[in-house]
């Protein structure tokens, strides 16, 4: 009985230690490519337009990159097809009768600090496709394009949940 309790104690201790370490680590690889859509403002109208552009961008990028084998191939595909993505975004904005201009940029772009599901992603310049609507003064949406952490959403519309092996074992047996 004492051995069992001791084993349970150590498993829980490892679970807590590993869980805390994993939660503090950055889950986005250094060579990841991000996508970001910045709204003109925080008005309901501008935020709604941002979401429509996000949906277009996400679907286009998923189609383009679904078979990309590595980050270099993803870069090449994006560079060769950025004008098509720009056309689709323009169509979306015309359909919505959006009166302001937009820009699209693929390269190193600034991202502010962001906390998502308990993980803090530090501000900095990251390789990314960024669409800026109007003056770009509103809240933004962003995700990881490659590896395709958010492209799953475009295909299945589900959340990705990260866990540890120790947590899985503890949950399964206790």
C-alpha positions as CSV (number, residue, x, y, z in Angstrom):
1,X,0.0,0.0,0.0
2,X,2.8,2.4,0.9
3,X,4.5,1.7,-2.4
4,X,1.4,2.4,-4.3
5,X,0.8,5.7,-2.5
6,X,4.5,6.6,-3.0
7,X,4.2,5.8,-6.8
8,X,1.0,7.9,-7.0
9,X,2.7,10.8,-5.3
10,X,5.7,10.7,-7.7
11,X,3.5,10.5,-10.7
12,X,1.5,13.5,-9.5
13,X,4.7,15.3,-8.8
14,X,6.1,14.6,-12.2
15,X,2.8,15.6,-13.8
16,X,2.8,19.0,-12.0
17,X,6.5,19.7,-12.8
18,X,6.2,18.6,-16.5
19,X,2.9,20.3,-16.9
20,X,4.3,23.6,-15.6
21,X,7.4,23.4,-17.8
22,X,5.3,22.6,-20.9
23,X,2.8,25.4,-20.2
24,X,5.7,27.9,-20.1
25,X,7.4,26.7,-23.3
26,X,6.5,28.3,-26.6
27,X,4.5,25.9,-28.6
28,X,5.2,27.6,-31.9
29,X,8.4,26.4,-33.6
30,X,11.0,29.0,-34.4
31,X,10.7,28.5,-38.1
32,X,6.9,28.7,-38.1
33,X,5.0,31.0,-40.5
34,X,2.1,32.9,-39.0
35,X,-0.9,34.6,-40.4
36,X,-2.6,37.7,-39.1
37,X,-5.5,39.9,-40.0
38,X,-5.6,43.4,-38.4
39,X,-8.9,45.2,-38.4
40,X,-9.3,48.9,-39.3
41,X,-10.8,49.6,-35.8
42,X,-12.6,47.9,-33.0
43,X,-16.1,48.8,-34.2
44,X,-18.4,45.9,-34.7
45,X,-18.5,46.5,-38.4
46,X,-14.7,46.4,-38.8
47,X,-14.3,43.4,-36.5
48,X,-16.9,41.6,-38.6
49,X,-15.1,42.4,-41.8
50,X,-11.8,41.2,-40.2
51,X,-13.5,37.8,-39.5
52,X,-14.7,37.5,-43.1
53,X,-11.2,38.2,-44.3
54,X,-9.8,35.7,-41.8
55,X,-12.1,33.0,-43.2
56,X,-11.0,33.8,-46.8
57,X,-7.3,33.8,-45.8
58,X,-7.5,30.7,-43.8
59,X,-9.3,28.7,-46.5
60,X,-7.0,29.9,-49.2
61,X,-3.9,29.1,-47.2
62,X,-5.2,25.7,-46.2
63,X,-5.8,24.8,-49.9
64,X,-2.4,26.1,-50.9
65,X,-0.4,24.5,-48.1
66,X,-2.3,21.2,-47.3
67,X,0.5,19.2,-49.1
68,X,3.5,21.3,-48.2
69,X,6.2,19.0,-46.8
70,X,8.4,21.6,-45.0
71,X,8.7,25.3,-44.3
72,X,10.8,26.0,-47.4
73,X,8.2,24.5,-49.6
74,X,5.5,26.5,-47.7
75,X,7.4,29.8,-48.3
76,X,7.8,29.0,-52.0
77,X,4.1,28.2,-52.4
78,X,3.1,31.4,-50.5
79,X,5.4,33.6,-52.6
80,X,4.1,32.1,-55.9
81,X,0.4,32.4,-54.9
82,X,0.2,35.6,-52.8
83,X,-1.4,37.5,-55.6
84,X,-4.3,34.9,-55.8
85,X,-4.9,35.2,-52.0
86,X,-4.9,39.0,-52.5
87,X,-7.5,38.7,-55.3
88,X,-9.7,36.5,-53.0
89,X,-9.5,39.0,-50.2
90,X,-10.4,41.8,-52.6
91,X,-13.4,39.8,-53.8
92,X,-14.5,39.3,-50.1
93,X,-14.2,43.0,-49.4
94,X,-16.0,44.0,-52.6
95,X,-18.8,41.6,-51.7
96,X,-19.1,43.3,-48.3
97,X,-18.9,46.7,-50.0
98,X,-15.9,47.5,-47.7
99,X,-14.8,51.1,-48.7
100,X,-11.2,51.1,-47.2
101,X,-8.0,49.8,-48.8
102,X,-6.1,46.8,-47.5
103,X,-2.6,45.6,-47.7
104,X,-1.1,42.1,-47.7
105,X,2.6,41.4,-46.7
106,X,4.6,38.2,-46.5
107,X,7.8,38.7,-44.6
108,X,9.0,39.6,-41.1
109,X,6.1,41.4,-39.4
110,X,5.6,42.7,-35.9
111,X,3.5,40.7,-33.4
112,X,2.6,42.1,-29.9
113,X,2.6,39.9,-26.8
114,X,-0.2,37.4,-26.8
115,X,-1.5,34.9,-24.3
116,X,-3.4,32.0,-25.6
117,X,-4.6,29.0,-23.5
118,X,-2.1,29.8,-20.8
119,X,0.9,30.2,-23.0
120,X,2.5,33.6,-23.5
121,X,3.8,34.3,-27.0
122,X,6.4,37.0,-26.9
123,X,6.3,40.1,-29.0
124,X,8.7,40.3,-31.9
125,X,9.1,40.1,-35.6
126,X,8.0,36.8,-37.1
127,X,7.7,35.4,-40.6
128,X,4.1,35.9,-41.5
129,X,1.4,36.8,-44.0
130,X,-0.3,39.9,-42.6
131,X,-3.4,41.5,-44.0
132,X,-4.1,45.0,-42.7
133,X,-7.5,46.5,-43.2
134,X,-7.8,50.3,-43.5
135,X,-5.6,51.9,-40.9
136,X,-5.0,48.7,-39.0
137,X,-5.8,50.2,-35.6
138,X,-8.2,47.4,-34.4
139,X,-7.9,44.1,-32.7
140,X,-6.3,41.4,-34.7
141,X,-6.6,37.7,-35.3
142,X,-3.6,35.5,-35.7
143,X,-2.5,31.9,-35.9
144,X,0.2,29.6,-37.1
145,X,0.1,28.9,-40.8
146,X,3.0,26.4,-41.1
147,X,3.2,24.0,-39.4
148,X,-0.6,24.2,-39.9
149,X,-1.7,24.6,-36.3
150,X,-4.7,26.7,-37.2
151,X,-5.4,25.3,-40.6
152,X,-7.1,22.3,-39.0
153,X,-9.8,24.9,-38.0
154,X,-10.3,25.8,-41.7
155,X,-10.9,22.2,-42.6
156,X,-12.7,20.8,-39.5
157,X,-13.5,23.8,-37.3
158,X,-12.2,22.2,-34.1
159,X,-9.9,23.3,-31.3
160,X,-6.5,21.9,-30.9
161,X,-5.7,20.9,-27.4
162,X,-2.1,20.2,-26.2
163,X,-1.4,17.7,-23.4
164,X,1.5,15.8,-21.9
165,X,2.1,12.1,-21.9
166,X,2.2,12.0,-18.1
167,X,-1.2,13.8,-17.9
168,X,-2.7,11.3,-20.3
169,X,-1.4,8.4,-18.2
170,X,-2.7,9.9,-15.0
171,X,-6.1,10.7,-16.5
172,X,-6.3,7.1,-17.9
173,X,-5.4,5.3,-14.7
174,X,-6.5,7.6,-11.9
